[in-house]
Structure formats: C-alpha cells, structure tokens
Amino acid sequence: MTDIHPLEFAEIGENLQKLLQPTVDRLGYFGDFFRYGSHAPDVLSAFMGLSVALKGAIPDDLNETVALTVCQAMDFPYERIQHERLSVKLGLDRDWIAAMVGRPSTAEITPLQQAARALSIAIVEGQHDAARDAAGQVASLASPGLAVALLFQATRFMQVCAIGRTLGMQLALPSIFDSNAGQ
C-alpha cells in the first residue's frame, strides 16, 4: 500500500465537488479513483474534461468495448466491474458484455466493435503496427475522427488502470458475473 490516502468527498474543494457530483450521483458512491485523484484537483479536472469530450465523440457500445477490453487486458477489476455495470445500464446485452471481458459468449460483435477491440488489445500490448491497422479499419468503417478518439480512449483507460493498480484501488461491488451480484 502507499502513504497516499484516499480523500473523502467533504475533504475536496467546492469546485471539484461540483464537477464530480454528477458522476458520484450516477455511480452511487465516491470511488477510489476520484478519492485519490482529488489530491491533484487541476489534473483530475482536466482528465474529467477529456473523459467528457471522449464520451461525446464515441458511441456507447464502442466506448464500452474499449473500456471492458482494456480493463480486462490490464487485469484491473475495479474499472472493469464499473463498466460491466454501466454496460447493463446502457442496455447492452449481458452475453455481449461477456464477450468483451473474454468470457464464453455467443454474442454477435459488429465489425466496428471488433476493430475497436483489436485496437484496444494492440495498444495495451504495445503492438503499434497492429494498432495502426485496427485504427485504419475503424477509419474505413466509420471515420478517421472516431479512430483517433478510440486511440485516445484506449490510452485513457490504460491510465486509469495503471493509476488504480499502483494505488491498490478496490471496488466493493461484485462483477455482474458473480453469483452473488444480484443481477
């Protein structure tokens, strides 16, 4: 563990509270990523700005494709579980979610989702030629703008995973695939 302690919501500045409140309300809790990230409020605020911009540039199914794929590939359950749950809230099929996290599945994955998944895996594995090919496929199936947004999003989720694993972040909620998850 680290000497960096997670902050409580009441300990952070008013501006950061206002910025994070909608996400806290959506999640139902003040998560560790924000609790630790609040030690660097300007950096966390800028990171949230990037997050909002990317969310606006990427359709939900592709955003969740990247999130689930990167978090599974980087073995970071904290963020993966949050995105499993968000995927359910967004109406994505449980079998589809299983496919994104490498579980047995018969879900149909669209060519664009397959390309986003290939791009994410290649980025995590440092296979930049494969990532370039997958980005090209996204560009030809959709647009160059989406391909670049997915590149940013994959590396953004890598940041979340790296920071979270370094600080030992834990999530009290179970995976949707755990028998006691109540879903």
MIMILO-792715 format. One record per residue: residue number from 1; residue in three letters; x, y, z of N, C-alpha, C in turn. Coordinates in Angstrom, 3 decimals, padded with zeros to 6 digits, m for minus. Each point is the difference from the previous one (the first is absolute). Layout:
<pts>
     n   res        nxx        nyy        nzz       caxx       cayy       cazz        cxx        cyy        czz
   NUM   ALA          X          Y          Z          X          Y          Z          X          Y          Z
...
</pts>
This chain:
<pts>
     n   res        nxx        nyy        nzz       caxx       cayy       cazz        cxx        cyy        czz
     1   MET    000.841   m001.184    000.000   m000.841    001.184    000.000    000.884    001.244    000.000
     2   THR   m000.613    001.110   m000.220    000.734    001.257   m000.127   m000.313    000.939    001.163
     3   ASP    000.842    000.986    000.170   m000.246    001.026    001.016   m001.025    001.026   m000.475
     4   ILE   m000.437   m000.123   m001.224   m001.025    000.912   m000.530   m001.352   m000.539    000.452
     5   HIS   m000.719    000.785    000.746   m001.296   m000.452    000.515   m001.135    000.561   m000.865
     6   PRO   m001.057   m000.764   m000.170   m001.134    000.496   m000.772   m000.759    001.071    000.792
     7   LEU   m000.429    001.030   m000.700   m000.738    001.087    000.637   m001.496   m000.317    000.033
     8   GLU   m000.672    000.578    000.967   m001.460   m000.082    000.060   m000.562    001.175   m000.812
     9   PHE   m001.220   m000.131   m000.462   m000.625    001.034   m000.823    000.023    001.356    000.709
    10   ALA   m000.251    000.009    001.296   m000.027    001.249    000.773    001.375    000.664    000.088
    11   GLU    001.064   m000.749   m000.272    001.363    000.540    000.098    000.466    000.694   m001.271
    12   ILE   m000.729   m000.148   m001.087    000.454    000.599   m001.259   m000.640    001.365   m000.186
    13   GLY    000.608    000.814   m000.861   m000.484    001.351   m000.225   m001.382    000.041   m000.635
    14   GLU   m000.642    001.121    000.203   m001.375    000.190   m000.486   m000.099   m000.139   m001.525
    15   ASN    000.960    000.563   m000.737   m000.045   m000.097   m001.465    000.102   m001.445   m000.471
    16   LEU    000.869   m000.774    000.638    000.149   m001.400   m000.363   m001.247   m000.788    000.410
    17   GLN   m000.583    000.348    001.136   m001.242   m000.645    000.413   m001.091    000.204   m001.063
    18   LYS   m000.123    001.228   m000.485   m001.014    000.302   m001.022    000.267   m000.774   m001.287
    19   LEU    001.253   m000.114   m000.370    000.361   m000.735   m001.212   m000.308   m001.488    000.134
    20   LEU    000.324   m000.565    001.151   m000.133   m001.443    000.191   m001.390   m000.450    000.438
    21   GLN   m000.816    000.913    000.517   m001.298   m000.383    000.562   m000.878   m000.796   m000.980
    22   PRO   m000.107    000.392   m001.273   m000.838   m000.800   m000.910    000.492   m001.449   m000.141
    23   THR    001.291   m000.198   m000.026    000.539   m001.352   m000.120   m000.213   m000.767    001.297
    24   VAL    000.193    000.649    001.124   m000.249   m000.632    001.295   m001.475   m000.402    000.095
    25   ASP   m000.882    000.881   m000.454   m001.435   m000.312    000.026   m000.318   m001.196   m000.897
    26   ARG    000.610   m000.043   m001.184   m000.238   m001.105   m000.937    000.507   m001.319    000.566
    27   LEU    001.200    000.038    000.599    000.589   m001.217    000.554   m000.648   m000.406    001.325
    28   GLY   m000.405    000.985    000.761   m000.547   m000.276    001.327    001.064   m000.036    001.088
    29   TYR    001.217    000.393   m000.336    001.088    000.019    000.975    001.139    000.869   m000.538
    30   PHE    000.868    000.421    000.909    001.194    000.774   m000.329    001.144   m000.999   m000.105
    31   GLY    000.293   m000.405   m001.226    000.947   m001.088   m000.241    001.443    000.365    000.263
    32   ASP    000.791   m001.055    000.158    001.418    000.167    000.309    000.752    000.829   m001.035
    33   PHE   m000.335   m000.140   m001.284    000.731    000.766   m000.998   m000.131    001.493    000.289
    34   PHE   m001.195    000.441    000.329   m000.213    001.408    000.343    000.579    000.325    001.373
    35   ARG   m000.096   m000.927    000.925    000.497    000.238    001.345    001.520    000.221   m000.006
    36   TYR    000.705   m000.761   m000.799    001.447    000.201   m000.128    000.311    001.159   m000.943
    37   GLY   m000.687    000.045   m001.135    000.260    001.034   m000.994   m000.236    001.405    000.512
    38   SER   m000.843    000.130    001.021   m000.317    001.321    000.552    001.192    000.661    000.676
    39   HIS    001.066   m000.747    000.230    001.240    000.605    000.512    000.613    000.939   m001.040
    40   ALA   m000.329   m000.192   m001.262    000.486    000.862   m001.094   m001.232    000.547   m000.730
    41   PRO   m000.700    000.947    000.610   m001.299    000.439   m000.527    000.045    000.557   m001.420
    42   ASP    001.025    000.760   m000.346    000.071    000.550   m001.356    000.212   m001.102   m001.035
    43   VAL    000.820   m000.973    000.351    000.251   m001.122   m000.904   m001.268   m000.838   m000.144
    44   LEU   m000.660   m000.294    001.113   m001.234   m000.785   m000.051   m001.078    000.747   m000.787
    45   SER   m000.085    001.307    000.166   m000.985    000.790   m000.754    000.272   m000.082   m001.501
    46   ALA    001.261    000.119   m000.391    000.355   m000.101   m001.422   m000.287   m001.407   m000.521
    47   PHE    000.307   m001.006    000.809   m000.272   m001.391   m000.371   m001.506   m000.195   m000.216
    48   MET   m000.813    000.583    000.868   m001.452   m000.098   m000.144   m000.468    000.718   m001.263
    49   GLY    000.651    001.104   m000.351   m000.328    000.692   m001.241    000.265   m000.888   m001.206
    50   LEU    001.131   m000.689    000.006    000.311   m000.942   m001.074   m001.038   m001.113   m000.021
    51   SER   m000.360   m000.506    001.156   m000.985   m001.082    000.091   m001.330    000.411   m000.619
    52   VAL   m000.454    001.196    000.320   m001.267    000.504   m000.544    000.097    000.170   m001.518
    53   ALA    001.097    000.547   m000.471    000.177    000.195   m001.444   m000.009   m001.343   m000.732
    54   LEU    000.680   m000.980    000.544    000.043   m001.323   m000.630   m001.359   m000.669    000.028
    55   LYS   m000.706    000.128    001.108   m001.344   m000.592    000.108   m000.915    000.583   m001.072
    56   GLY    000.168    001.283   m000.309   m000.808    000.636   m001.032    000.397   m000.398   m001.415
    57   ALA    001.223   m000.471   m000.167    000.519   m000.334   m001.337   m000.148   m001.472   m000.357
    58   ILE   m000.313   m000.836    000.995   m000.003   m001.451   m000.196   m001.375   m000.557    000.375
    59   PRO   m000.623   m000.760   m000.893   m001.276   m000.640    000.361    000.177   m000.917    001.215
    60   ASP   m001.072   m000.143    000.772    000.062   m000.773    001.244    000.546   m001.408   m000.184
    61   ASP   m000.458   m000.707   m001.027    000.454   m001.385   m000.161    001.496   m000.071   m000.252
    62   LEU    000.535    000.951   m000.753    001.447   m000.001   m000.269    000.791    000.459    001.218
    63   ASN   m000.553    000.944    000.744    000.658    000.429    001.236    000.114   m001.176    000.961
    64   GLU   m001.083   m000.759    000.138    000.026   m001.146    000.903    000.877   m001.130   m000.547
    65   THR    000.066   m000.131   m001.309    000.916   m000.969   m000.605    001.424    000.302    000.447
    66   VAL    000.395    001.252   m000.127    001.356    000.405    000.382    000.204   m000.145    001.500
    67   ALA   m000.935    000.493    000.787    000.141   m000.051    001.455    000.163   m001.433    000.498
    68   LEU   m000.912   m000.856   m000.400    000.030   m001.385    000.482    001.229   m000.745   m000.500
    69   THR    000.364    000.240   m001.250    001.154   m000.690   m000.584    001.299    000.420    000.684
    70   VAL    000.205    001.292    000.152    001.235    000.496    000.629    000.079   m000.449    001.461
    71   CYS   m001.094    000.162    000.731    000.021   m000.352    001.431    000.215   m001.490    000.213
    72   GLN   m000.554   m000.823   m000.878    000.241   m001.440    000.100    001.448   m000.318   m000.367
    73   ALA    000.484    000.599   m001.075    001.374   m000.266   m000.443    001.026    000.455    001.030
    74   MET   m000.313    001.056    000.732    000.926    000.506    001.019   m000.291   m000.561    001.392
    75   ASP   m000.934   m000.942    000.067   m000.333   m000.686    001.245   m000.304    000.995    001.120
    76   PHE   m000.974    000.877   m000.261   m000.400    000.997    000.997   m001.505   m000.109    000.238
    77   PRO   m000.389   m000.885    000.938   m001.419   m000.236    000.245   m000.782    001.246    000.407
    78   TYR    000.620    000.914    000.735   m000.692    001.207    000.483   m000.743    000.694   m001.143
    79   GLU    000.702    000.343   m001.027   m000.606    000.744   m001.111   m000.830   m000.920   m000.895
    80   ARG    000.446   m001.242   m000.177   m000.755   m000.947   m000.827   m001.399   m000.216    000.572
    81   ILE   m000.093   m000.214    001.302   m001.298   m000.238    000.634   m000.894    001.221   m000.146
    82   GLN    000.560    001.182    000.174   m000.812    001.210   m000.187   m000.563    000.056   m001.420
    83   HIS    000.806   m000.379   m000.976   m000.466    000.053   m001.386   m000.903   m001.174   m000.366
    84   GLU    000.142   m001.128    000.674   m001.006   m001.063   m000.169   m001.363    000.551    000.416
    85   ARG   m000.037    000.647    001.158   m001.249    000.533    000.543   m000.543    001.143   m000.854
    86   LEU    000.873    000.862   m000.479   m000.436    001.078   m000.884   m000.559   m000.576   m001.296
    87   SER    000.631   m001.031   m000.531   m000.472   m000.635   m001.232   m001.417   m000.542    000.172
    88   VAL   m000.273   m000.596    001.156   m001.353   m000.488    000.288   m000.970    001.175    000.010
    89   LYS    000.372    001.090    000.695   m000.867    001.188    000.063   m000.264    000.585   m001.386
    90   LEU    000.986   m000.115   m000.877   m000.150    000.522   m001.360   m000.829   m000.934   m000.882
    91   GLY   m000.368   m001.159    000.527   m000.818   m000.943   m000.750    000.780   m000.971   m000.867
    92   LEU    001.304   m000.069    000.200    000.799   m000.955   m000.765   m000.225   m001.404    000.550
    93   ASP   m000.048   m000.956   m000.893   m000.313   m001.376    000.346    001.091   m000.621    000.872
    94   ARG   m000.415   m000.752    000.996    000.926   m000.654    000.929    000.953   m000.944   m000.746
    95   ASP   m000.493   m000.687   m001.031    000.846   m000.899   m000.783    001.060    000.809   m000.767
    96   TRP   m000.383    001.180   m000.456    000.941    000.894   m000.677    001.085    000.451    000.987
    97   ILE   m000.423    000.361    001.217    000.956    000.419    001.025    000.972   m001.142    000.282
    98   ALA   m000.524   m001.219    000.071    000.857   m001.176    000.229    001.075   m000.098   m001.080
    99   ALA   m000.389    000.212   m001.248    000.971   m000.065   m001.106    001.088    001.056    000.167
   100   MET   m000.368    001.186    000.464    000.967    001.084    000.144    001.016   m000.266    001.101
   101   VAL   m000.370   m000.812    000.983    000.932   m000.287    001.094    000.602   m001.397   m000.125
   102   GLY   m000.128   m000.598   m001.181    000.658   m001.272   m000.275   m000.680   m001.221    000.584
   103   ARG   m001.268    000.109    000.333   m000.771   m001.146    000.498   m000.654   m000.704   m001.181
   104   PRO   m000.371   m001.255    000.176   m000.720   m000.691   m001.075   m001.267    000.767   m000.380
   105   SER   m000.231    000.109   m001.293   m001.114    000.809   m000.480   m000.364   m000.398   m001.417
   106   THR   m001.247    000.164   m000.309   m000.465   m000.192   m001.375   m000.484    001.320   m000.588
   107   ALA    000.317    001.089    000.673   m000.452    001.318   m000.440    000.584    000.351   m001.368
   108   GLU   m000.796    000.705   m000.773    000.503    000.524   m001.263    000.726    001.310    000.265
   109   ILE    001.201    000.076   m000.488    000.827    001.198    000.135    000.098    000.610   m001.390
   110   THR   m000.362    001.271   m000.108    000.030    000.649   m001.308    001.436    000.160   m000.483
   111   PRO    000.200    000.166   m001.298    001.361    000.242   m000.497    000.659    001.230    000.648
   112   LEU   m000.796    001.046    000.250    000.563    001.194    000.628    000.401   m000.293    001.450
   113   GLN   m000.812   m000.751    000.725    000.365   m000.391    001.360    001.240   m000.895   m000.012
   114   GLN    000.079   m000.900   m000.965    001.178   m000.875   m000.114    001.257    000.829   m000.253
   115   ALA   m000.126    001.008   m000.853    001.157    000.858   m000.290    000.398    000.808    001.237
   116   ALA   m000.993    000.512    000.748    000.296    000.754    001.230    000.659   m000.907    001.031
   117   ARG   m000.454   m001.227    000.069    000.586   m000.971    000.924    001.440   m000.335   m000.403
   118   ALA    000.221   m000.233   m001.281    001.355   m000.284   m000.495    000.934    001.180    000.263
   119   LEU   m000.495    001.207   m000.217    000.785    001.199    000.257    000.383    000.072    001.473
   120   SER   m000.958   m000.255    000.886    000.239    000.074    001.445    001.036   m001.021    000.449
   121   ILE   m000.149   m001.230   m000.455    000.942   m001.051    000.384    001.396    000.316   m000.515
   122   ALA    000.083    000.455   m001.233    001.306    000.333   m000.583    000.677    001.137    000.762
   123   ILE   m000.753    001.009    000.381    000.565    001.125    000.763    000.532   m000.495    001.347
   124   VAL   m000.814   m000.792    000.717    000.422   m000.512    001.303    001.261   m000.844   m000.134
   125   GLU    000.075   m000.788   m001.043    001.146   m000.893   m000.186    001.191    000.681   m000.655
   126   GLY   m000.122    001.271   m000.341    001.104    000.722   m000.625    000.274   m000.452   m001.430
   127   GLN   m000.984   m000.554   m000.653    000.119   m000.462   m001.389   m000.500    001.124   m000.927
   128   HIS    000.841    000.977   m000.221   m000.436    001.226   m000.672   m000.321   m000.191   m001.476
   129   ASP    000.657   m000.945   m000.673   m000.375   m000.278   m001.393   m001.412   m000.567   m000.060
   130   ALA   m000.321   m000.922    000.909   m001.349   m000.566    000.053   m001.020    001.070    000.388
   131   ALA    000.379    000.884    000.916   m000.893    001.096    000.392   m000.251    000.924   m001.183
   132   ARG    001.039    000.290   m000.767   m000.142    000.852   m001.182   m000.962   m000.645   m001.001
   133   ASP    000.142   m001.310   m000.210   m000.905   m000.709   m000.905   m001.441    000.053    000.497
   134   ALA   m000.191   m000.230    001.296   m001.348    000.036    000.572   m000.587    001.406   m000.069
   135   ALA    000.822    001.014    000.246   m000.476    001.386   m000.117   m000.415    000.292   m001.438
   136   GLY    000.766   m000.501   m000.954   m000.361    000.155   m001.405   m001.320   m000.672   m000.315
   137   GLN   m000.231   m001.149    000.609   m001.267   m000.695   m000.215   m001.159    000.808    000.586
   138   VAL    000.169    000.553    001.191   m001.028    000.855    000.595   m000.269    001.194   m000.913
   139   ALA    001.069    000.605   m000.506   m000.156    001.160   m000.885   m000.787   m000.369   m001.253
   140   SER    000.275   m001.175   m000.566   m000.709   m000.382   m001.224   m001.442   m000.412    000.288
   141   LEU   m000.266   m000.562    001.163   m001.369   m000.403    000.360   m000.840    001.171    000.493
   142   ALA    000.652    000.994    000.604   m000.736    001.123    000.594    000.605    001.333   m000.438
   143   SER    001.096    000.407    000.663    000.638    001.277   m000.345    001.371    000.085    000.650
   144   PRO    000.890    000.814   m000.585    001.299    000.223    000.645   m000.153    000.615    001.398
   145   GLY   m000.987    000.878    000.157   m000.218    000.628    001.310   m000.320   m001.017    001.075
   146   LEU   m000.830   m000.978   m000.335   m000.322   m001.045    000.971    001.240   m000.832    000.303
   147   ALA    000.787   m000.301   m001.003    001.214   m000.784    000.216    000.939    000.711    000.976
   148   VAL    000.185    001.287   m000.179    000.884    000.758    000.894   m000.604    000.080    001.401
   149   ALA   m001.315    000.218    000.088   m000.654    000.042    001.314    000.184   m001.331    000.731
   150   LEU   m000.107   m001.119   m000.725    000.195   m001.307    000.632    001.445   m000.192    000.460
   151   LEU    000.952    000.535   m000.750    001.399   m000.050    000.445    000.170    000.755    001.321
   152   PHE   m000.577    001.189    000.061    000.058    000.764    001.247   m000.694   m000.753    001.132
   153   GLN   m001.155   m000.590   m000.300   m000.763   m000.671    001.053    000.720   m001.244    000.521
   154   ALA    000.605   m000.763   m000.898    000.740   m001.185    000.440    001.137    000.404    000.934
   155   THR    000.732    001.038   m000.350    001.113    000.421    000.858   m000.515    000.654    001.280
   156   ARG   m001.166    000.630   m000.057   m000.610    000.570    001.206   m000.341   m001.118    000.988
   157   PHE   m000.594   m001.071   m000.503   m000.316   m001.120    000.895    001.276   m000.677    000.507
   158   MET    001.042    000.001   m000.796    001.278   m000.529    000.480    000.496    000.830    001.182
   159   GLN   m000.165    001.328   m000.077    000.388    000.860    001.116   m000.779   m000.365    001.258
   160   VAL   m001.312   m000.127   m000.152   m000.837   m000.341    001.151    000.476   m001.308    000.628
   161   CYS    000.244   m000.993   m000.840    000.457   m001.307    000.505    001.356    000.097    000.678
   162   ALA    000.926    000.704   m000.619    001.345    000.116    000.574   m000.030    000.736    001.334
   163   ILE   m000.734    001.095    000.065   m000.106    000.759    001.249   m000.683   m000.856    001.063
   164   GLY   m001.096   m000.624   m000.388   m000.762   m000.805    000.955    000.773   m001.179    000.553
   165   ARG    000.707   m000.687   m000.871    000.786   m001.154    000.477    001.145    000.472    000.888
   166   THR    000.641    001.118   m000.357    001.101    000.534    000.793   m000.460    000.373    001.410
   167   LEU   m001.180    000.596    000.089   m000.505    000.447    001.304   m000.842   m001.063    000.704
   168   GLY   m000.147   m001.169   m000.607   m000.722   m001.097    000.639   m001.489    000.243    000.161
   169   MET   m000.599    000.663   m000.975   m001.426    000.318    000.096   m000.848   m001.261   m000.024
   170   GLN   m001.009    000.000    000.866   m000.925   m001.125    000.128   m001.425    000.493   m000.182
   171   LEU   m000.844   m000.882   m000.522   m001.408    000.317   m000.176   m000.806   m000.986    000.825
   172   ALA   m000.935    000.509    000.776   m000.792   m000.852    000.879   m001.125   m000.727   m000.739
   173   LEU   m000.219    000.343   m001.240   m001.080   m000.613   m000.773    000.507   m001.217   m000.765
   174   PRO   m000.821   m001.041   m000.107    000.427   m001.196   m000.733   m000.212    000.146   m001.507
   175   SER    000.668   m000.843   m000.758   m000.223   m000.090   m001.435   m001.439   m000.444   m000.244
   176   ILE   m000.555    000.394   m001.119   m001.350   m000.443   m000.351   m000.027   m001.507   m000.228
   177   PHE    001.165   m000.604   m000.172    000.091   m001.435   m000.238    000.192   m000.802    001.285
   178   ASP    000.183    000.674    001.129    000.089   m000.691    001.286   m001.390   m000.480    000.400
   179   SER   m000.082   m001.178    000.550   m001.290   m000.574    000.346   m000.736    000.830    001.047
   180   ASN    000.707    000.773    000.812   m000.637    000.810    001.037   m000.206    001.446   m000.437
   181   ALA    000.107    000.274   m001.305   m000.127    001.387   m000.473   m001.439    000.481   m000.020
   182   GLY   m000.960   m000.905    000.091   m001.382    000.407    000.028   m000.517    000.514   m001.323
   183   GLN    000.629   m000.400   m001.108   m000.457    000.478   m001.303   m000.374   m001.153   m000.875
</pts>
